[in-house]
Amino acid sequence: MRDLERLVGLLRELRGGSTLLGYRVAQPVPIFGEIRGLEDLPLSVSDVQGPGYYRLVDGYRFRHTYGSPKRYLLPPEHAILVVKPSYEVVEPEREGGGVILFGIKPCDLSAIEVLDRVLLGKHPVYTARRLGVQAVIVEECLEPGETCFCALMGYGPVASGGYDLAYARLDRDRLVFKPSSKLGWELVERLSLREAGEEVVEEYLDMVERAVDTMKRRLPSLEKATSAFKRLIGSVEFWKMISERCVGCANCNYVCPTCFCTEIVDRVESDHATRVATWAGCLSYTYGLVAGGHFRRELYMRYRHFVLHKFLFYPKQTGGLVGCVGCGRCITWCPLGVDLREALKRAVEVAGLEG
Amino acid sequence: MRVENPFIFERGLVVNVVEEAPGVKTYTVRLSGSYVASPGQFNMIYIYGLGEVPVSISSLPRRRGGYTYVDHTIRVVGAVTRAIVARVAPGSVVGVRGPYGRGWPLREAEGRDLVVVAGGIGLAPLRPVIERVAAEREAYGRVNILYGARTPEQLLYKRELEVYAKIPNAKLLLSVDSAGPGWPHHVGFVTDLIDHVDVDVEGAVAFICGPEVMMRVAVKKMLERGFKEDRVYVSLERRMRCGVGVCGTCQLGHYFVCRDGPVFSISELGEYFWVEGI
C-alpha cells in the first residue's frame, strides 16, 4: 500500500494541479468522486453485489459502486448554453481542468472508449472534460464480483490499452504494476519498483485466467447472445416476458457507464435562462414521447431498446464496440433486481441457440 | 481538439406569418446570408425559457439583400409550438440553429418519375421538393402529388395547391377524411390515392411524409404496386433534442434520426420500419 501512497504523491508532483478522481469511501456506499488522499480509497473493503443488492464487507476486492467515470465526463446535469431574453447567447464556462482518473476499473476504461466513439469531438462538455484527463491509473480485478461479466464482453478483467499505469492486487498486500505509456514507465521508475519475478507473473496470469473462466462459465457467449437478439427483435412476447418486473425507473441507465442520452431543459432566472442537459434514461416513460404521440409507449419497447442498443446498435454506432462492458451495475442497482444476464440467457434459449 | 458548441443558435427575425389552417401557421424567418439548407432538412427553433423544437424547413431558402429567408410551418402540438403559434408574430425573434439531418435525395430522383405522398403537416417538408421540381421541371419525369388532410379546412398551402395542379406533366390528387357537399376530390385515406398513381412504378422515386401509421400503409401499398424498396423514402419524426447525434433521444435502431435521417429509404430502415417501438 505504501507504493500506492507514493504513486498518489508522484502523480500530484508530475501532474500538479490535477484533481484525482476515483472510487472513494463514503456513507452509505462508496461514490465516484475526488480522492484527497490514500485514506479515501476503498482499500480495505470488498463489495458483495447481487440483483438489487449491494453491501460492503471487510476485504480487499473492491470492484465498483453506482457511480462511474461517466459522472465526471458527462455529469448528470451540465450547462450547455446561457441565453439572454434578447436571444443573445453566452457560452457557459467549461470545466475541463486537469484530472487524473485513479483506480478506475477495466470495465470503466472500456466504457470511456465506447463513450469516446459517440461523443468525443462532438459533445462540447464531454470533449472538454475528456481532454482534461491527464492520466489514467487502472485497478484490475483478479476476482470478479457475482454480477460481473466483463470477460464475456471482451472488456476485462485486465486493462489492455488506453491507460498509463495499471495495478492488480494479488492479495491484501502485494501489488503488480503494468505500465502502458511514457508516463506509466516514468511512474514505475520513480517508484523504484522491483521487476516481478516469473513466479509472480505466473500467479497473476493464473488469477486472470481463473477470473475469466468464472465469468465465462456463467453465461452464453456474446456471439450467441447477439445472434439470438437479432432473431428476436420483433418478438413482442419475448420482450414482454423479460421486462415483466421492470418498473421503468431508469436506474439502470443512470448507473450504466456507457448510457449517454440526455434531455435539455431551460432553467430561467431573472435575466437569463440556462439550457441544461440532464441524463435521460430510455426506460423512462418520456423516452420516445413526442408532443403529438409516443414512439415507445410500452415498457417492453423501452427495455428492448436498452438491451438491443447495448448489443446490436452500439457496435454499429461505434465502429464495432459492444455497448455493454459487463460491469453488472444495472443488475445491482435495479430496485427489483431485473437481471440483464437473464435476458442474455433466455434469448439464447428462446432462439434455440443453446449448446 | 475543441468542439464548436453545436447548441449555439442564431437570432432569427420573423418577417411574415401566414395562417394555413386552424392551429397551423407558416413563419418566414430571416437568417444570416451564409445559411443554406436542402429540402427535407430541419431546424431547431428555440423560444426563450421554454425550449427547442425540431421543425422542418418548409421552403427552399430564398436569398435577398444579404439574408436567407426560410419558412417553417408549425402546428400546435406541445408547449413550445403552442407558445409559437400563440405569440410569435412579424418582428418577433426566435432562436434558430440548423439545418440538420439528411434530406430528400433529389439528385437520385433526377430523370425519374416522382411520387410525393403527404398526410397532414407532412406536406411541410415536401413543399421545398415541389418548389424545386416546379423550378427545374425538365430535370424530372412525371410527377404525382398525393396529399391528404382531415378536412378541406385543414389542407395546408391552399392557394399553392392550385399552382401544384398546373405543374406540367404532373398530377395532384387530394383526399380528406371527411368533407361537406361540394368537395370535388376523394373522401377517405390519402393512401387510397396510391391506386391512381400513373408513373413508371419500377423506376420511380417516392417521397412520403405523414403520421407513421399512414406511412406504413402507403409503403406497403407502393411496394405491392411494384415500387422498389431502395427508392421509396420516408421522413421520420422522433424526439430530437440536439440535432447532431449526441443526445441520443431520437434513436431508431442504430440510427440517430436527427443526423442519419430524418429521411430514410425503406431498405435502409429494414425491420426498424415495421417493428413497433423499436
Chai-1 contact restraints between the chains, C-beta under 6 A:
chainA,res_idxA,chainB,res_idxB,connection_type,confidence,min_distance_angstrom,max_distance_angstrom,comment,restraint_id
A,I80,B,F7,contact,1.0,0.0,6.0,A-B,restraint_1
A,L81,B,F7,contact,1.0,0.0,6.0,A-B,restraint_2
A,P85,B,Y48,contact,1.0,0.0,6.0,A-B,restraint_3
A,Y87,B,R11,contact,1.0,0.0,6.0,A-B,restraint_4
A,Y87,B,V93,contact,1.0,0.0,6.0,A-B,restraint_5
A,Y87,B,G95,contact,1.0,0.0,6.0,A-B,restraint_6
A,V89,B,I8,contact,1.0,0.0,6.0,A-B,restraint_7
A,E91,B,N5,contact,1.0,0.0,6.0,A-B,restraint_8
A,L119,B,V246,contact,1.0,0.0,6.0,A-B,restraint_9
A,G121,B,M1,contact,1.0,0.0,6.0,A-B,restraint_10
A,G121,B,V3,contact,1.0,0.0,6.0,A-B,restraint_11
A,K122,B,V246,contact,1.0,0.0,6.0,A-B,restraint_12
A,H123,B,V246,contact,1.0,0.0,6.0,A-B,restraint_13
A,P124,B,V3,contact,1.0,0.0,6.0,A-B,restraint_14
A,P124,B,N5,contact,1.0,0.0,6.0,A-B,restraint_15
A,T127,B,V3,contact,1.0,0.0,6.0,A-B,restraint_16
A,I233,B,E271,contact,1.0,0.0,6.0,A-B,restraint_17
A,I233,B,V275,contact,1.0,0.0,6.0,A-B,restraint_18
A,G234,B,V275,contact,1.0,0.0,6.0,A-B,restraint_19
A,F260,B,G248,contact,1.0,0.0,6.0,A-B,restraint_20
A,C261,B,G248,contact,1.0,0.0,6.0,A-B,restraint_21
A,C261,B,T249,contact,1.0,0.0,6.0,A-B,restraint_22
A,T262,B,C247,contact,1.0,0.0,6.0,A-B,restraint_23
A,I264,B,R241,contact,1.0,0.0,6.0,A-B,restraint_24
A,D266,B,G49,contact,1.0,0.0,6.0,A-B,restraint_25
A,D266,B,G51,contact,1.0,0.0,6.0,A-B,restraint_26
A,V268,B,G49,contact,1.0,0.0,6.0,A-B,restraint_27
A,A273,B,G49,contact,1.0,0.0,6.0,A-B,restraint_28
A,V290,B,R239,contact,1.0,0.0,6.0,A-B,restraint_29
A,A291,B,V77,contact,1.0,0.0,6.0,A-B,restraint_30
A,A291,B,G78,contact,1.0,0.0,6.0,A-B,restraint_31
A,G292,B,V77,contact,1.0,0.0,6.0,A-B,restraint_32
A,R296,B,G277,contact,1.0,0.0,6.0,A-B,restraint_33
A,M301,B,G277,contact,1.0,0.0,6.0,A-B,restraint_34
A,F313,B,G253,contact,1.0,0.0,6.0,A-B,restraint_35
A,F313,B,H254,contact,1.0,0.0,6.0,A-B,restraint_36
A,K316,B,H254,contact,1.0,0.0,6.0,A-B,restraint_37
A,Q317,B,H254,contact,1.0,0.0,6.0,A-B,restraint_38
